[in-house]
Amino acid sequence: EGDDVEAVVAMMLNREHPDSVRITTSQGDGGVDILDRAAADDGGDVVYQVKRYAAPLSSSQKGKGAKSAKRLLHPDEGDPRWKDLNVTVWRLVTPWKPTPEAET
């Protein structure tokens, strides 16, 4: 299940990045599953969007991921709850092991 995947990923990320937090959804998470404030090399915020996709991404799934990233990277188009973020790194995390082409 998606919640299980997110919980496991959050635990692993919290071990590697002790300041990261898993975001509890109220009315959707606005594209932020795990947040690590000021953790990017440039001092920006790192956001992890976790999806349970266990197979190659479909066109629809790719589109949803791109839309989620765009909303966070362009705060005027996104969720007003995250307007104070300075997202400079956005990572899509899935349990699927991608091919080199998919990774690119």
Backbone as a printed PyTorch tensor [residue, N CA C, xyz], in Angstrom:
tensor([[[  0.8320,  -1.1900,   0.0000],
         [  0.0000,   0.0000,   0.0000],
         [  0.8760,   1.2520,   0.0000]],

        [[  0.3290,   2.3210,  -0.5580],
         [  1.0690,   3.5700,  -0.6370],
         [  1.5150,   4.1110,   0.7020]],

        [[  0.6550,   4.0350,   1.7160],
         [  1.0220,   4.5380,   3.0450],
         [  2.1870,   3.7560,   3.6390]],

        [[  2.2170,   2.4510,   3.3750],
         [  3.3090,   1.6280,   3.8930],
         [  4.6270,   1.9970,   3.2200]],

        [[  4.5870,   2.1770,   1.9100],
         [  5.7870,   2.5730,   1.1810],
         [  6.2930,   3.9100,   1.7190]],

        [[  5.4000,   4.8540,   1.8840],
         [  5.7860,   6.1700,   2.3880],
         [  6.3690,   6.0880,   3.7950]],

        [[  5.7840,   5.2700,   4.6560],
         [  6.2760,   5.1360,   6.0270],
         [  7.6860,   4.5570,   6.0510]],

        [[  7.9360,   3.5340,   5.2490],
         [  9.2630,   2.9160,   5.2160],
         [ 10.2910,   3.8900,   4.6560]],

        [[  9.9460,   4.5670,   3.5730],
         [ 10.8660,   5.5420,   2.9800],
         [ 11.1600,   6.6570,   3.9780]],

        [[ 10.1470,   7.1300,   4.6710],
         [ 10.3440,   8.1950,   5.6590],
         [ 11.3020,   7.7400,   6.7570]],

        [[ 11.1520,   6.5120,   7.2240],
         [ 12.0600,   6.0060,   8.2610],
         [ 13.5000,   5.9740,   7.7570]],

        [[ 13.6890,   5.5130,   6.5370],
         [ 15.0470,   5.4440,   5.9840],
         [ 15.6330,   6.8430,   5.8060]],

        [[ 14.8440,   7.7570,   5.2790],
         [ 15.3250,   9.1220,   5.0850],
         [ 15.6150,   9.8100,   6.4140]],

        [[ 14.7730,   9.5770,   7.4100],
         [ 15.0080,  10.1670,   8.7290],
         [ 16.3060,   9.6680,   9.3560]],

        [[ 16.6540,   8.4440,   9.0750],
         [ 17.9300,   7.9200,   9.5910],
         [ 19.1030,   8.6270,   8.9320]],

        [[ 19.0090,   8.8460,   7.6170],
         [ 20.0910,   9.5060,   6.8870],
         [ 20.0630,  11.0200,   7.0500]],

        [[ 18.8720,  11.5650,   7.2250],
         [ 18.6820,  13.0220,   7.3370],
         [ 17.8120,  13.2840,   8.5690]],

        [[ 18.4190,  13.3570,   9.7500],
         [ 17.6500,  13.4570,  10.9970],
         [ 16.7080,  14.6600,  11.0870]],

        [[ 16.9520,  15.7010,  10.3000],
         [ 16.0740,  16.8720,  10.3490],
         [ 14.8830,  16.7800,   9.4010]],

        [[ 14.8190,  15.7210,   8.5990],
         [ 13.6960,  15.5770,   7.6770],
         [ 12.4500,  15.1540,   8.4520]],

        [[ 11.2890,  15.5350,   7.9250],
         [ 10.0250,  15.1920,   8.5760],
         [  9.0430,  14.6460,   7.5530]],

        [[  8.2600,  13.6850,   8.0000],
         [  7.1730,  13.1670,   7.1700],
         [  5.9750,  14.0630,   7.3940]],

        [[  5.3730,  14.5090,   6.3160],
         [  4.2410,  15.4260,   6.3970],
         [  2.9460,  14.6230,   6.5190]],

        [[  2.1550,  14.9720,   7.5000],
         [  0.8490,  14.3530,   7.6930],
         [ -0.1530,  15.0990,   6.8200]],

        [[ -0.9170,  14.3520,   6.0660],
         [ -1.8750,  14.9940,   5.1750],
         [ -3.1050,  15.4600,   5.9500]],

        [[ -3.5760,  16.6250,   5.5840],
         [ -4.8250,  17.1130,   6.1430],
         [ -5.8480,  17.1210,   5.0140]],

        [[ -5.5900,  17.9110,   4.0030],
         [ -6.4100,  17.9180,   2.7860],
         [ -5.4550,  17.7480,   1.6260]],

        [[ -4.7990,  16.5920,   1.5800],
         [ -3.7480,  16.3870,   0.6030],
         [ -2.4680,  16.9870,   1.1530]],

        [[ -1.3590,  16.5260,   0.6280],
         [ -0.0830,  16.9990,   1.1600],
         [  0.5250,  18.0980,   0.3090]],

        [[ -0.1480,  18.4800,  -0.7770],
         [  0.3780,  19.5360,  -1.6330],
         [  1.6540,  19.1330,  -2.3360]],

        [[  1.8820,  17.8350,  -2.4820],
         [  3.0650,  17.3610,  -3.1750],
         [  4.2770,  17.1810,  -2.2860]],

        [[  4.1010,  17.2920,  -0.9810],
         [  5.2240,  17.1490,  -0.0520],
         [  4.9460,  15.9590,   0.8670]],

        [[  5.6680,  14.8690,   0.6610],
         [  5.5270,  13.7210,   1.5480],
         [  6.5650,  13.7830,   2.6610]],

        [[  7.7880,  14.1390,   2.2820],
         [  8.8730,  14.2540,   3.2550],
         [  9.6120,  15.5470,   2.9490]],

        [[  9.8660,  16.3210,   3.9960],
         [ 10.4930,  17.6320,   3.8380],
         [ 11.7720,  17.6970,   4.6550]],

        [[ 12.8280,  18.1550,   4.0060],
         [ 14.1030,  18.3680,   4.6830],
         [ 14.5040,  19.8210,   4.4110]],

        [[ 14.1330,  20.6950,   5.3420],
         [ 14.3640,  22.1380,   5.1660],
         [ 15.8470,  22.4840,   5.1940]],

        [[ 16.2240,  23.3390,   4.2660],
         [ 17.5830,  23.8740,   4.1600],
         [ 18.6490,  22.7900,   4.0110]],

        [[ 18.2950,  21.6460,   3.4660],
         [ 19.2280,  20.5210,   3.3650],
         [ 19.9570,  20.4510,   2.0250]],

        [[ 19.5210,  21.2220,   1.0460],
         [ 20.1910,  21.1990,  -0.2610],
         [ 21.5500,  21.8850,  -0.1590]],

        [[ 22.4340,  21.5490,  -1.0640],
         [ 23.7700,  22.1520,  -1.0670],
         [ 23.7230,  23.6730,  -1.1170]],

        [[ 22.6890,  24.2020,  -1.7700],
         [ 22.5640,  25.6620,  -1.8880],
         [ 21.7440,  26.2760,  -0.7550]],

        [[ 21.3800,  25.4670,   0.2500],
         [ 20.6070,  25.9630,   1.3820],
         [ 19.1070,  25.8840,   1.1810]],

        [[ 18.6910,  25.4310,   0.0090],
         [ 17.2640,  25.3090,  -0.2760],
         [ 16.6630,  24.0780,   0.3930]],

        [[ 15.3590,  23.9700,   0.2620],
         [ 14.6210,  22.8590,   0.8480],
         [ 14.6040,  21.6650,  -0.1000]],

        [[ 14.6730,  20.4670,   0.4730],
         [ 14.5920,  19.2260,  -0.2890],
         [ 13.2360,  18.5930,  -0.0130]],

        [[ 12.5130,  18.2770,  -1.0780],
         [ 11.2000,  17.6460,  -0.9680],
         [ 11.2580,  16.2740,  -1.6240]],

        [[ 10.6920,  15.2990,  -0.9290],
         [ 10.5740,  13.9420,  -1.4560],
         [  9.0960,  13.6700,  -1.6800]],

        [[  8.7630,  13.2960,  -2.8900],
         [  7.4030,  12.8690,  -3.2270],
         [  7.4660,  11.3600,  -3.3830]],

        [[  6.7830,  10.6330,  -2.5140],
         [  6.8400,   9.1730,  -2.5060],
         [  5.5990,   8.6150,  -3.1910]],

        [[  5.8350,   7.7220,  -4.1480],
         [  4.7360,   7.0460,  -4.8390],
         [  4.9540,   5.5500,  -4.7470]],

        [[  3.8890,   4.8140,  -4.6980],
         [  3.9840,   3.3610,  -4.5630],
         [  4.1810,   2.6490,  -5.8900]],

        [[  4.4000,   3.3560,  -6.9680],
         [  4.5470,   2.7570,  -8.2870],
         [  5.6660,   1.7170,  -8.2670]],

        [[  5.3180,   0.4690,  -8.5500],
         [  6.2910,  -0.6150,  -8.5070],
         [  6.6200,  -1.1360,  -9.9030]],

        [[  6.2490,  -0.3810, -10.9100],
         [  6.5040,  -0.7610, -12.2980],
         [  6.8510,   0.5200, -13.0620]],

        [[  7.3140,   0.3660, -14.3040],
         [  7.6260,   1.5690, -15.0740],
         [  6.4580,   2.5530, -15.0720]],

        [[  6.7890,   3.8220, -14.9890],
         [  5.7520,   4.8550, -14.9200],
         [  5.0080,   4.9980, -16.2400]],

        [[  3.7050,   5.1210, -16.1330],
         [  2.8810,   5.3790, -17.3080],
         [  2.9890,   6.8630, -17.6640]],

        [[  2.5000,   7.2330, -18.8090],
         [  2.4990,   8.6480, -19.2120],
         [  1.7120,   9.4910, -18.2140]],

        [[  0.6030,   8.9540, -17.7460],
         [ -0.2180,   9.6660, -16.7670],
         [  0.5390,   9.8870, -15.4620]],

        [[  1.2220,   8.8440, -14.9920],
         [  1.9890,   8.9530, -13.7540],
         [  3.1370,   9.9480, -13.9060]],

        [[  3.8050,   9.9270, -15.0500],
         [  4.8770,  10.8890, -15.3040],
         [  4.3280,  12.3100, -15.2910]],

        [[  3.1610,  12.4830, -15.9020],
         [  2.5340,  13.8040, -15.9340],
         [  2.1660,  14.3050, -14.5510]],

        [[  1.6370,  13.4140, -13.7200],
         [  1.2870,  13.8030, -12.3500],
         [  2.5270,  14.2010, -11.5550]],

        [[  3.6120,  13.4550, -11.7430],
         [  4.8620,  13.7850, -11.0620],
         [  5.4010,  15.1340, -11.4970]],

        [[  5.3730,  15.3790, -12.7970],
         [  5.8580,  16.6610, -13.3250],
         [  5.0080,  17.8140, -12.8080]],

        [[  3.6970,  17.6100, -12.7430],
         [  2.8000,  18.6510, -12.2450],
         [  3.0710,  18.9420, -10.7700]],

        [[  3.3040,  17.8980, -10.0000],
         [  3.5950,  18.0590,  -8.5750],
         [  4.8880,  18.8520,  -8.3830]],

        [[  5.9150,  18.5050,  -9.1370],
         [  7.1920,  19.2210,  -9.0350],
         [  7.0340,  20.6740,  -9.4580]],

        [[  6.3180,  20.9000, -10.5240],
         [  6.1320,  22.2750, -11.0230],
         [  5.4360,  23.1470,  -9.9890]],

        [[  4.4270,  22.5910,  -9.3130],
         [  3.7040,  23.3570,  -8.2940],
         [  4.6290,  23.7860,  -7.1610]],

        [[  5.5690,  22.9270,  -6.7990],
         [  6.4730,  23.2660,  -5.7020],
         [  7.6070,  24.1840,  -6.1380]],

        [[  8.0590,  24.0120,  -7.3560],
         [  9.1630,  24.8330,  -7.8520],
         [  8.7030,  26.2160,  -8.2840]],

        [[  7.4040,  26.3660,  -8.4830],
         [  6.7980,  27.6550,  -8.8440],
         [  5.6630,  27.9230,  -7.8600]],

        [[  5.9800,  28.4420,  -6.6720],
         [  4.9980,  28.5650,  -5.5820],
         [  3.7180,  29.3140,  -5.9540]],

        [[  3.7770,  30.2350,  -6.9150],
         [  2.5730,  30.9720,  -7.2960],
         [  1.5430,  30.0630,  -7.9680]],

        [[  1.9670,  28.8570,  -8.3960],
         [  1.0590,  27.9180,  -9.0540],
         [  0.6320,  26.7830,  -8.1210]],

        [[  1.1450,  26.7730,  -6.9020],
         [  0.9500,  25.6200,  -6.0470],
         [  0.0850,  25.8550,  -4.8360]],

        [[  0.2580,  24.9770,  -3.8880],
         [ -0.4960,  24.9680,  -2.6440],
         [ -0.0190,  26.1260,  -1.7620]],

        [[ -0.9040,  27.0240,  -1.3710],
         [ -0.4860,  28.1770,  -0.5680],
         [  0.1240,  27.8020,   0.7850]],

        [[ -0.1500,  26.5920,   1.2660],
         [  0.4500,  26.1590,   2.5350],
         [  1.9670,  26.0300,   2.4340]],

        [[  2.4840,  25.9010,   1.2200],
         [  3.9210,  25.7120,   1.0170],
         [  4.5900,  26.9270,   0.3990]],

        [[  3.9340,  28.0730,   0.4330],
         [  4.4890,  29.2620,  -0.2230],
         [  5.8140,  29.7170,   0.3840]],

        [[  6.0830,  29.3360,   1.6370],
         [  7.3330,  29.7510,   2.2800],
         [  8.5090,  28.8360,   1.9520]],

        [[  8.2620,  27.7280,   1.2450],
         [  9.3590,  26.8260,   0.9040],
         [ 10.2530,  27.4270,  -0.1740]],

        [[ 11.5150,  27.0650,  -0.1110],
         [ 12.4780,  27.4060,  -1.1460],
         [ 12.9910,  26.0790,  -1.7050]],

        [[ 12.1440,  25.4130,  -2.4870],
         [ 12.4730,  24.0760,  -2.9900],
         [ 13.4970,  24.1980,  -4.1130]],

        [[ 14.6640,  23.6390,  -3.8680],
         [ 15.6880,  23.6080,  -4.9080],
         [ 16.0200,  22.1790,  -5.3130]],

        [[ 15.5220,  21.2040,  -4.5260],
         [ 15.6910,  19.7930,  -4.8720],
         [ 14.3550,  19.0980,  -4.6540]],

        [[ 13.8880,  18.4200,  -5.6890],
         [ 12.6480,  17.6470,  -5.6210],
         [ 12.9710,  16.2490,  -6.0970]],

        [[ 12.6110,  15.2660,  -5.3070],
         [ 12.9170,  13.8790,  -5.6560],
         [ 11.6520,  13.0290,  -5.6410]],

        [[ 11.4670,  12.3010,  -6.7160],
         [ 10.3940,  11.3170,  -6.7910],
         [ 10.9870,   9.9910,  -6.3340]],

        [[ 10.3580,   9.3830,  -5.3270],
         [ 10.8570,   8.1310,  -4.7650],
         [  9.8100,   7.0500,  -4.9980]],

        [[ 10.2420,   5.9390,  -5.6050],
         [  9.3520,   4.8000,  -5.8360],
         [ 10.1040,   3.5160,  -5.4740]],

        [[  9.3730,   2.4310,  -5.2240],
         [ 10.0450,   1.1580,  -4.9570],
         [ 10.5350,   0.4720,  -6.2260]],

        [[ 10.2650,   1.0410,  -7.3720],
         [ 10.6570,   0.4530,  -8.6480],
         [ 12.1100,   0.7590,  -8.9380]],

        [[ 12.8560,  -0.2320,  -9.3870],
         [ 14.2440,  -0.0270,  -9.7770],
         [ 14.2420,   0.3200, -11.2680]],

        [[ 14.5050,   1.5850, -11.6150],
         [ 14.3960,   2.0050, -13.0050],
         [ 15.5500,   1.5270, -13.8730]],

        [[ 15.2980,   1.5160, -15.1600],
         [ 16.3460,   1.2800, -16.1420],
         [ 17.2020,   2.5520, -16.2200]],

        [[ 18.3870,   2.4740, -16.7900],
         [ 19.1910,   3.6950, -16.9390],
         [ 18.4610,   4.7690, -17.7450]],

        [[ 17.6980,   4.3520, -18.7450],
         [ 16.9520,   5.3240, -19.5620],
         [ 15.8680,   6.0230, -18.7400]],

        [[ 15.1800,   5.2650, -17.9070],
         [ 14.1220,   5.8520, -17.0690],
         [ 14.7270,   6.7970, -16.0220]],

        [[ 15.8720,   6.4250, -15.4920],
         [ 16.5370,   7.2720, -14.5000],
         [ 16.8950,   8.6290, -15.1180]],

        [[ 17.3620,   8.6020, -16.3290],
         [ 17.7120,   9.8430, -17.0270],
         [ 16.4810,  10.6850, -17.2300]]])
